[in-house]
Amino acid sequence: MLIIVNPYATTVSDRLKNLVVYALQARYDVEAVDTEAAEHAIEIGREARHGEYDIVVAFGGDGTLNEVANGLAGTDVPVSVLPGGSTNVVARTLGIPNDVVDATEHLIGLADDFQPRKIDLGRCNGRHFVFACGVGLDATVVRRVDAHPRLKARARQWYYTWAAISGFYRHYLRNPVRLELEIAGGKHEGVTAIAQNSDPFTYFANVPIRICEDIGLDDGTLSMALLHRAKQRDMLPIATRVLSQRLHASNNRQIDEFDDVGEATVRSISMDEDDQPRPFPVQVDGDYIGEHTELTFGVDPGALTIVA
């Protein structure tokens, strides 16, 4: 077993890493490697592509798993997860316990029931994502949260809430970047776009946030949602729907949902003072990856081997 550890993840510490490694050594020959910078886990994953490990484990948040998946996409090397982030969307989606002690016990049990399976990976300008990619307001929130990791670790979902409210009023209420989503031969305008490879989109504490609901990790497609406008009167009804277990976000008239998506393009149609497209922020699997003016989306069926 190779464990790729993000020592900067919300709940990861040297003491916890050592305890996890010690426990896993009961069933596995374990090697643990710490990441040292952004995208380092991609490099480590690429070095593990040649089959010298029976399993590679991402110990960190969803961003750590994203990098490991990008390093091992297209191989038969099985990947699993130890939750060390603030949300751990993929771990929960796969049925892995959200508590790292329980997840370690679960991983030990997998040694006796080792059944790798294939899941799809979404693709955004060549960067793979496991569960979601967000453009616009969602990515603005992630950018703000990623810039303050200590507040992220201490306040968790409440800091995300504050970042969403402040980001909305600062960047979207008056002059948001307008987007064009080209999909299935049609063009649609909005201010925020989301591509999902699985459901739910994320969690607020223990409450699943559901936007695109007709999507699974192994159905060979993506689902996408587009928010048409950013008006103050729309935010409360939309927030109520995404937090509700009975209502559906896609039923709000300001949100369009597209299922069974194989390809799509999102581009900026807002111009700056030099008559150039204004860039928009982008996040993949909860990690901010910068600003772009155009994105091409696709899906690679069965691109990642997982054990869960």
One Martini backbone bead per residue (centre of mass of N, CA, C, O) as a GRO file, in nm:
protein
  308
    1MET     BB    1   0.094   0.037   0.023
    2LEU     BB    2   0.010   0.369  -0.078
    3ILE     BB    3   0.037   0.678   0.101
    4ILE     BB    4  -0.107   0.992   0.030
    5VAL     BB    5  -0.016   1.282   0.211
    6ASN     BB    6  -0.185   1.567   0.343
    7PRO     BB    7  -0.055   1.776   0.590
    8TYR     BB    8  -0.277   2.029   0.525
    9ALA     BB    9  -0.514   1.906   0.608
   10THR     BB   10  -0.757   1.960   0.832
   11THR     BB   11  -0.715   1.654   1.005
   12VAL     BB   12  -0.408   1.638   0.967
   13SER     BB   13  -0.136   1.458   1.129
   14ASP     BB   14   0.136   1.303   1.241
   15ARG     BB   15  -0.001   1.133   1.455
   16LEU     BB   16  -0.229   1.023   1.275
   17LYS     BB   17  -0.054   0.897   1.059
   18ASN     BB   18   0.096   0.695   1.245
   19LEU     BB   19  -0.157   0.544   1.340
   20VAL     BB   20  -0.258   0.452   1.064
   21VAL     BB   21  -0.008   0.297   0.974
   22TYR     BB   22   0.002   0.100   1.209
   23ALA     BB   23  -0.277  -0.028   1.158
   24LEU     BB   24  -0.228  -0.116   0.851
   25GLN     BB   25   0.017  -0.318   0.913
   26ALA     BB   26  -0.168  -0.567   0.974
   27ARG     BB   27  -0.226  -0.600   0.627
   28TYR     BB   28   0.009  -0.406   0.523
   29ASP     BB   29   0.254  -0.279   0.312
   30VAL     BB   30   0.372   0.038   0.411
   31GLU     BB   31   0.373   0.355   0.233
   32ALA     BB   32   0.455   0.699   0.316
   33VAL     BB   33   0.367   1.018   0.152
   34ASP     BB   34   0.431   1.349   0.136
   35THR     BB   35   0.319   1.642   0.048
   36GLU     BB   36   0.462   1.978  -0.070
   37ALA     BB   37   0.251   2.061  -0.300
   38ALA     BB   38   0.091   2.151  -0.552
   39GLU     BB   39   0.052   1.856  -0.748
   40HIS     BB   40   0.228   1.628  -0.615
   41ALA     BB   41   0.023   1.389  -0.626
   42ILE     BB   42   0.043   1.352  -0.927
   43GLU     BB   43   0.337   1.262  -0.939
   44ILE     BB   44   0.311   1.020  -0.749
   45GLY     BB   45   0.097   0.873  -0.913
   46ARG     BB   46   0.269   0.838  -1.171
   47GLU     BB   47   0.488   0.661  -1.021
   48ALA     BB   48   0.240   0.434  -0.954
   49ARG     BB   49   0.153   0.306  -1.250
   50HIS     BB   50   0.341   0.015  -1.258
   51GLY     BB   51   0.241  -0.201  -1.014
   52GLU     BB   52   0.391  -0.194  -0.715
   53TYR     BB   53   0.092  -0.153  -0.620
   54ASP     BB   54  -0.221  -0.259  -0.488
   55ILE     BB   55  -0.255   0.031  -0.337
   56VAL     BB   56  -0.389   0.370  -0.334
   57VAL     BB   57  -0.393   0.631  -0.084
   58ALA     BB   58  -0.591   0.910   0.001
   59PHE     BB   59  -0.478   1.146   0.254
   60GLY     BB   60  -0.749   1.368   0.266
   61GLY     BB   61  -0.906   1.546   0.058
   62ASP     BB   62  -1.054   1.592  -0.243
   63GLY     BB   63  -0.796   1.719  -0.368
   64THR     BB   64  -0.611   1.479  -0.324
   65LEU     BB   65  -0.774   1.278  -0.491
   66ASN     BB   66  -0.763   1.433  -0.753
   67GLU     BB   67  -0.455   1.405  -0.794
   68VAL     BB   68  -0.440   1.099  -0.787
   69ALA     BB   69  -0.634   1.057  -1.026
   70ASN     BB   70  -0.454   1.211  -1.233
   71GLY     BB   71  -0.211   1.007  -1.201
   72LEU     BB   72  -0.411   0.721  -1.243
   73ALA     BB   73  -0.543   0.756  -1.498
   74GLY     BB   74  -0.594   0.460  -1.695
   75THR     BB   75  -0.560   0.249  -1.473
   76ASP     BB   76  -0.540  -0.053  -1.247
   77VAL     BB   77  -0.490   0.112  -0.996
   78PRO     BB   78  -0.599   0.113  -0.688
   79VAL     BB   79  -0.824   0.338  -0.514
   80SER     BB   80  -0.836   0.520  -0.205
   81VAL     BB   81  -0.978   0.653   0.116
   82LEU     BB   82  -0.883   0.906   0.361
   83PRO     BB   83  -1.035   1.122   0.569
   84GLY     BB   84  -0.895   1.486   0.590
   85GLY     BB   85  -1.116   1.681   0.547
   86SER     BB   86  -1.406   1.892   0.562
   87THR     BB   87  -1.599   1.693   0.362
   88ASN     BB   88  -1.566   1.426   0.187
   89VAL     BB   89  -1.743   1.343  -0.065
   90VAL     BB   90  -1.634   1.076  -0.191
   91ALA     BB   91  -1.626   0.897   0.053
   92ARG     BB   92  -1.933   0.910   0.105
   93THR     BB   93  -2.026   0.814  -0.175
   94LEU     BB   94  -1.863   0.528  -0.134
   95GLY     BB   95  -1.905   0.448   0.190
   96ILE     BB   96  -1.700   0.593   0.359
   97PRO     BB   97  -1.607   0.682   0.644
   98ASN     BB   98  -1.567   1.007   0.798
   99ASP     BB   99  -1.399   0.862   0.999
  100VAL     BB  100  -1.071   0.771   1.023
  101VAL     BB  101  -1.093   0.524   1.204
  102ASP     BB  102  -1.321   0.383   1.051
  103ALA     BB  103  -1.174   0.390   0.774
  104THR     BB  104  -0.937   0.212   0.859
  105GLU     BB  105  -1.103  -0.035   0.929
  106HIS     BB  106  -1.227  -0.061   0.648
  107LEU     BB  107  -0.952  -0.101   0.498
  108ILE     BB  108  -0.876  -0.361   0.641
  109GLY     BB  109  -1.132  -0.523   0.541
  110LEU     BB  110  -1.060  -0.513   0.230
  111ALA     BB  111  -0.843  -0.742   0.230
  112ASP     BB  112  -1.096  -0.964   0.235
  113ASP     BB  113  -1.258  -0.761   0.000
  114PHE     BB  114  -1.112  -0.732  -0.298
  115GLN     BB  115  -1.302  -0.500  -0.522
  116PRO     BB  116  -1.245  -0.368  -0.794
  117ARG     BB  117  -1.354  -0.065  -0.969
  118LYS     BB  118  -1.511   0.136  -1.205
  119ILE     BB  119  -1.487   0.487  -1.277
  120ASP     BB  120  -1.555   0.795  -1.358
  121LEU     BB  121  -1.425   1.091  -1.531
  122GLY     BB  122  -1.399   1.406  -1.544
  123ARG     BB  123  -1.346   1.689  -1.781
  124CYS     BB  124  -1.125   1.995  -1.771
  125ASN     BB  125  -0.901   2.090  -1.976
  126GLY     BB  126  -0.763   1.791  -1.886
  127ARG     BB  127  -0.890   1.793  -1.602
  128HIS     BB  128  -0.972   1.593  -1.361
  129PHE     BB  129  -1.283   1.475  -1.206
  130VAL     BB  130  -1.486   1.311  -0.970
  131PHE     BB  131  -1.754   1.509  -0.887
  132ALA     BB  132  -1.663   1.827  -0.954
  133CYS     BB  133  -1.732   2.140  -1.138
  134GLY     BB  134  -1.679   2.497  -1.093
  135VAL     BB  135  -1.840   2.806  -1.217
  136GLY     BB  136  -1.803   3.093  -1.032
  137LEU     BB  137  -1.944   3.121  -0.735
  138ASP     BB  138  -1.833   2.853  -0.631
  139ALA     BB  139  -1.530   2.928  -0.693
  140THR     BB  140  -1.520   3.183  -0.520
  141VAL     BB  141  -1.547   3.036  -0.253
  142VAL     BB  142  -1.299   2.850  -0.277
  143ARG     BB  143  -1.088   3.070  -0.306
  144ARG     BB  144  -1.136   3.197  -0.027
  145VAL     BB  145  -1.094   2.945   0.150
  146ASP     BB  146  -0.806   2.859   0.044
  147ALA     BB  147  -0.673   3.137   0.156
  148HIS     BB  148  -0.795   3.021   0.462
  149PRO     BB  149  -0.717   2.741   0.627
  150ARG     BB  150  -0.774   2.805   0.928
  151LEU     BB  151  -1.070   2.885   0.897
  152LYS     BB  152  -1.156   2.625   0.762
  153ALA     BB  153  -1.083   2.439   1.008
  154ARG     BB  154  -1.261   2.590   1.227
  155ALA     BB  155  -1.550   2.664   1.064
  156ARG     BB  156  -1.611   2.548   0.796
  157GLN     BB  157  -1.927   2.574   0.686
  158TRP     BB  158  -1.937   2.875   0.791
  159TYR     BB  159  -1.718   2.983   0.601
  160TYR     BB  160  -1.861   2.913   0.341
  161THR     BB  161  -2.105   3.090   0.394
  162TRP     BB  162  -1.956   3.360   0.412
  163ALA     BB  163  -1.820   3.339   0.131
  164ALA     BB  164  -2.085   3.334  -0.030
  165ILE     BB  165  -2.205   3.602   0.060
  166SER     BB  166  -1.963   3.791  -0.001
  167GLY     BB  167  -1.924   3.704  -0.299
  168PHE     BB  168  -2.198   3.787  -0.402
  169TYR     BB  169  -2.182   4.098  -0.325
  170ARG     BB  170  -1.901   4.159  -0.470
  171HIS     BB  171  -1.933   3.983  -0.773
  172TYR     BB  172  -2.272   3.937  -0.853
  173LEU     BB  173  -2.484   4.169  -0.808
  174ARG     BB  174  -2.369   4.374  -1.041
  175ASN     BB  175  -2.094   4.235  -1.228
  176PRO     BB  176  -2.100   3.963  -1.369
  177VAL     BB  177  -1.989   3.700  -1.530
  178ARG     BB  178  -2.078   3.596  -1.836
  179LEU     BB  179  -2.216   3.292  -1.960
  180GLU     BB  180  -2.166   3.019  -2.201
  181LEU     BB  181  -2.361   2.731  -2.269
  182GLU     BB  182  -2.260   2.457  -2.470
  183ILE     BB  183  -2.527   2.219  -2.548
  184ALA     BB  184  -2.669   2.010  -2.758
  185GLY     BB  185  -2.672   2.268  -2.974
  186GLY     BB  186  -2.698   2.476  -2.740
  187LYS     BB  187  -2.752   2.809  -2.592
  188HIS     BB  188  -2.660   2.941  -2.262
  189GLU     BB  189  -2.719   3.180  -2.005
  190GLY     BB  190  -2.497   3.290  -1.725
  191VAL     BB  191  -2.304   3.280  -1.393
  192THR     BB  192  -2.328   2.959  -1.333
  193ALA     BB  193  -2.144   2.643  -1.343
  194ILE     BB  194  -2.213   2.280  -1.323
  195ALA     BB  195  -2.028   1.973  -1.290
  196GLN     BB  196  -2.134   1.626  -1.262
  197ASN     BB  197  -2.036   1.279  -1.151
  198SER     BB  198  -2.212   1.313  -0.884
  199ASP     BB  199  -2.418   1.225  -0.594
  200PRO     BB  200  -2.357   1.479  -0.437
  201PHE     BB  201  -2.211   1.788  -0.456
  202THR     BB  202  -2.233   1.829  -0.135
  203TYR     BB  203  -2.179   1.947   0.208
  204PHE     BB  204  -2.364   2.049   0.509
  205ALA     BB  205  -2.215   1.881   0.691
  206ASN     BB  206  -2.474   1.629   0.689
  207VAL     BB  207  -2.591   1.780   0.439
  208PRO     BB  208  -2.696   1.727   0.134
  209ILE     BB  209  -2.607   1.878  -0.177
  210ARG     BB  210  -2.850   1.916  -0.435
  211ILE     BB  211  -2.865   1.943  -0.793
  212CYS     BB  212  -2.767   1.701  -0.952
  213GLU     BB  213  -2.941   1.375  -0.946
  214ASP     BB  214  -2.894   1.220  -1.239
  215ILE     BB  215  -2.607   1.075  -1.111
  216GLY     BB  216  -2.314   0.867  -1.167
  217LEU     BB  217  -1.993   0.716  -1.148
  218ASP     BB  218  -2.100   0.477  -1.388
  219ASP     BB  219  -2.275   0.621  -1.655
  220GLY     BB  220  -2.093   0.795  -1.877
  221THR     BB  221  -2.173   1.081  -1.750
  222LEU     BB  222  -2.298   1.406  -1.718
  223SER     BB  223  -2.401   1.683  -1.518
  224MET     BB  224  -2.573   2.006  -1.557
  225ALA     BB  225  -2.567   2.350  -1.431
  226LEU     BB  226  -2.755   2.671  -1.459
  227LEU     BB  227  -2.724   3.004  -1.362
  228HIS     BB  228  -2.871   3.287  -1.482
  229ARG     BB  229  -2.873   3.465  -1.207
  230ALA     BB  230  -2.786   3.749  -0.967
  231LYS     BB  231  -3.029   3.776  -0.729
  232GLN     BB  232  -3.142   3.838  -0.422
  233ARG     BB  233  -3.435   3.701  -0.458
  234ASP     BB  234  -3.306   3.405  -0.536
  235MET     BB  235  -3.130   3.289  -0.298
  236LEU     BB  236  -3.328   3.174  -0.088
  237PRO     BB  237  -3.480   2.967  -0.265
  238ILE     BB  238  -3.225   2.811  -0.347
  239ALA     BB  239  -3.114   2.741  -0.065
  240THR     BB  240  -3.364   2.584   0.024
  241ARG     BB  241  -3.345   2.362  -0.192
  242VAL     BB  242  -3.046   2.252  -0.143
  243LEU     BB  243  -3.126   2.184   0.176
  244SER     BB  244  -3.342   2.002   0.086
  245GLN     BB  245  -3.507   1.674   0.091
  246ARG     BB  246  -3.768   1.758  -0.110
  247LEU     BB  247  -3.652   1.960  -0.282
  248HIS     BB  248  -3.556   2.103  -0.610
  249ALA     BB  249  -3.328   2.294  -0.771
  250SER     BB  250  -3.419   2.243  -1.077
  251ASN     BB  251  -3.715   2.384  -1.022
  252ASN     BB  252  -3.589   2.639  -1.057
  253ARG     BB  253  -3.614   2.896  -1.296
  254GLN     BB  254  -3.287   2.975  -1.267
  255ILE     BB  255  -3.247   2.659  -1.335
  256ASP     BB  256  -3.054   2.447  -1.538
  257GLU     BB  257  -3.076   2.104  -1.647
  258PHE     BB  258  -2.830   1.849  -1.763
  259ASP     BB  259  -2.838   1.536  -1.901
  260ASP     BB  260  -2.634   1.322  -2.056
  261VAL     BB  261  -2.334   1.433  -2.074
  262GLY     BB  262  -2.045   1.447  -2.292
  263GLU     BB  263  -2.045   1.756  -2.395
  264ALA     BB  264  -1.897   2.089  -2.324
  265THR     BB  265  -1.919   2.459  -2.312
  266VAL     BB  266  -1.746   2.730  -2.144
  267ARG     BB  267  -1.790   3.090  -2.181
  268SER     BB  268  -1.703   3.411  -2.206
  269ILE     BB  269  -1.926   3.721  -2.262
  270SER     BB  270  -1.745   3.918  -2.113
  271MET     BB  271  -1.605   4.246  -2.126
  272ASP     BB  272  -1.350   4.444  -2.115
  273GLU     BB  273  -1.187   4.745  -2.177
  274ASP     BB  274  -1.018   4.566  -2.412
  275ASP     BB  275  -1.213   4.353  -2.543
  276GLN     BB  276  -1.191   4.111  -2.337
  277PRO     BB  277  -1.235   3.835  -2.182
  278ARG     BB  278  -1.357   3.759  -1.885
  279PRO     BB  279  -1.264   3.591  -1.622
  280PHE     BB  280  -1.319   3.279  -1.448
  281PRO     BB  281  -1.366   3.080  -1.190
  282VAL     BB  282  -1.216   2.754  -1.084
  283GLN     BB  283  -1.327   2.426  -0.972
  284VAL     BB  284  -1.195   2.104  -0.843
  285ASP     BB  285  -1.294   1.919  -0.596
  286GLY     BB  286  -1.252   2.191  -0.404
  287ASP     BB  287  -1.028   2.325  -0.597
  288TYR     BB  288  -0.849   2.585  -0.693
  289ILE     BB  289  -0.737   2.662  -1.059
  290GLY     BB  290  -0.839   2.938  -1.155
  291GLU     BB  291  -0.855   3.132  -1.450
  292HIS     BB  292  -1.096   3.156  -1.723
  293THR     BB  293  -1.260   3.173  -2.063
  294GLU     BB  294  -1.247   2.850  -2.131
  295LEU     BB  295  -1.436   2.535  -2.137
  296THR     BB  296  -1.392   2.177  -2.170
  297PHE     BB  297  -1.615   1.909  -2.153
  298GLY     BB  298  -1.592   1.570  -2.017
  299VAL     BB  299  -1.577   1.198  -2.036
  300ASP     BB  300  -1.419   0.907  -1.865
  301PRO     BB  301  -1.489   0.599  -1.879
  302GLY     BB  302  -1.340   0.401  -1.647
  303ALA     BB  303  -1.062   0.567  -1.546
  304LEU     BB  304  -1.106   0.459  -1.242
  305THR     BB  305  -0.973   0.270  -0.983
  306ILE     BB  306  -1.157   0.127  -0.708
  307VAL     BB  307  -1.172   0.100  -0.338
  308ALA     BB  308  -1.474   0.062  -0.093
   0.00000   0.00000   0.00000
